[in-house]
C-alpha cells in the first residue's frame, strides 16, 4: 500500500502530543502499512514529542515491529526445540537458497518474507511452518514447495518449482517403531 501523509495524520490525530503514545502510534502505522518507514517514524516522533532515537530503539527492540516492507506472503519457520530436532534448520536453509533471500528478509520481488521464530506453539506437529495464516505441521520441503506452487497456480503463475530435496529425517512412524536401546539402568 502506498504511504500517504494524510493517512498518517489521521492516525496521529487519535493521540495526544505526549511521548507515552509512541508505541501505540507505531503499532497503528504498522497495522496500516505492514511496516514503519523512516519517514513515518519521524512524523510519529514529531507528533508525540519523542526523539527519533527513542522510536528507533523501541522499534528495533520489539521483534513485532517491522522496518522494511513485507512480502505478499509471509513464511515463518519454527526453530523451537521440537522443530529443530525434526529438521527445521534444513527447511530454512533450503528456502533461503530457493527464494534467494535470508531469514528476516524479503525477496527482491516483494513476494515472500522469510522469518524464523523460537516457537509457534504447535510442538506436537513439529516441524511447523506457517505460510500466511496457515500452519503446516509435519512440514517437509516437498509439502512446503507444493503449497507455494499451489499459491502461485491460484494466481496463474508458474514460477515456483517443487523442491525435490531428499529428507534426511525418518518418518515419525519409523522413529516410534524403532526398538529402544538397552541402557545400564534397564
FENDADA-V967265 format. One record per backbone hydrogen bond with DSSP energy under -1.0 kcal/mol. CO is the residue of the C=O (numbers start at 1). NH is the residue of the N-H. Records with the same first field share a line. If there is no record, write none. Layout:
CO = NH  NH
//
This chain:
4 = 7  8
5 = 9
6 = 10
7 = 11
8 = 12
9 = 13
11 = 14
12 = 15
16 = 18
18 = 21
19 = 22
21 = 25
22 = 26
23 = 27
24 = 28
25 = 29
26 = 30
27 = 31
28 = 32
29 = 33
30 = 34
37 = 41
38 = 42
39 = 43
40 = 44
41 = 45
42 = 46
43 = 47
44 = 48
45 = 49  50
51 = 55
52 = 56
53 = 57
54 = 58
55 = 59
56 = 60
57 = 61
58 = 62
62 = 65
66 = 36
73 = 113
74 = 132
75 = 115
76 = 130
77 = 117
80 = 84
81 = 85
83 = 88
84 = 87
87 = 91
88 = 92
89 = 93
90 = 94
91 = 95
92 = 96
93 = 97
94 = 98
95 = 99
96 = 101
102 = 105
105 = 114
107 = 110
110 = 72
111 = 73
112 = 107
113 = 75
114 = 104
115 = 77
117 = 79
122 = 125
123 = 126
125 = 138
127 = 139
128 = 78
129 = 136
130 = 76
131 = 134
134 = 131
136 = 129
140 = 144
141 = 145
142 = 146
143 = 147
144 = 148
145 = 149
146 = 150
147 = 151
148 = 152
149 = 153
150 = 154
152 = 157
153 = 156
171 = 175
172 = 176
173 = 177
183 = 186
//
